[in-house]
């Protein structure tokens, strides 16, 4: 899809997370659910994609119970501090994508 697609998906999910009054765990689950399908070409470089894969692994490691899925199973058992850390990591990844997207599209250039 491309960096523009990665930017859109991260922006939409993080926009929700910032304004939501839901728990940190619920906000994190929403972010991960919204971006978990992204592929390598949706990131500006291999490093950003590797950070993304690390985040995915950390937020999907608990086996699902019933129909909840591994994202919900994992994030629901996280302490607030851990969920907040992964939300910040998602924002950091988004920042890298946004910088590359801006450079690619000329956004912000005079």
N, C-alpha and C positions, 0 to 999 in steps of 0.2 A: 504494500500500500504506500508506504513512504513516511517521512518525518512529519508531514502535515497530518496524517492520520494518527500517528502516535501523539502529536501535540493535542489534537482534538479530544482523543479519549482520556488522556491524563487531565487536560483542562476541565472537562465536564465532570469527571469523578472528584477531582480535588475541589472544584467549585462547590459541589454538594457538601463535601467533608468540612470545609471551612465554615459554612453557614448552618450546618446541622446541629441540633441539640441532642442527637442520639449519642450513645456511648462511643468512646474511642474505638472499641472493638467493632461495633457495628459500622462506623464510618470507614475503618480500615477494610473490613470485609467488602463494603461497597466499592471502594477504590480498586481493590484487587480483582473483584468480579468484573469490573469495567475495563480492565487493561490486561487481564491474564491471557487473552488470545493474541496479543501483539507479537510480531515476528521481528527478526533481526533488522530488516529494512525499514522498520518503523523507528529506529534509533540512529543517532548520528554517528556512532562508532561502536566498535566491539566492547570497549570498556563500559559504556552505558548499558549495553545489552547484557553484559555479564552481571552488572549491579542489579539489573532488573531480574535476571534469572535467580540470583541469590535471594532477592526479596520474595519472589514467587515460592521458592523452596521453603523459606522460613515461614510463610503464611499458608502453606498447604501440607504441612508435615503430619498432622494428626488425622488418622483415618476417620472417615465419615461414619456417622451413626444414623441409620435410616436414610432419609432423603436430603439431609442438610448439606452435603458436600464437604470436601476437605477444607475449603476456605473458611466456611462458617465454623466447622469443627475446631480448626486451629485458632482462629482469632477470638473465638468465644472463651477460650481458656487462658488468654494472655492477660497479664497484669496491665494496668493503665500505662505504666512506664514503657513497657515493651511495645504496646500498640502505638503509642505516641512516637516512639523511635522509628517504627516502620512507616508511619504517616510522614514523618520528616524525611525519611529516605525516599519515599515516593515523590515528595516535593522537590528534593534534590535532583532526582532523575528527570522530572518534568522541567526543571530549570535548564538542564543541559539540552534537552530536546528543544525548548523554547529558544534558547540562544542559537542553536543550529537552524531552526526554522526561520528565525528572524534574518539570519545571515543569508540563507538560501532564497528567501522571498523578497528581501530588500526591506522588510518591515523595520521601521525605526531609523532608516537611513535618510538623510537629508539630501 
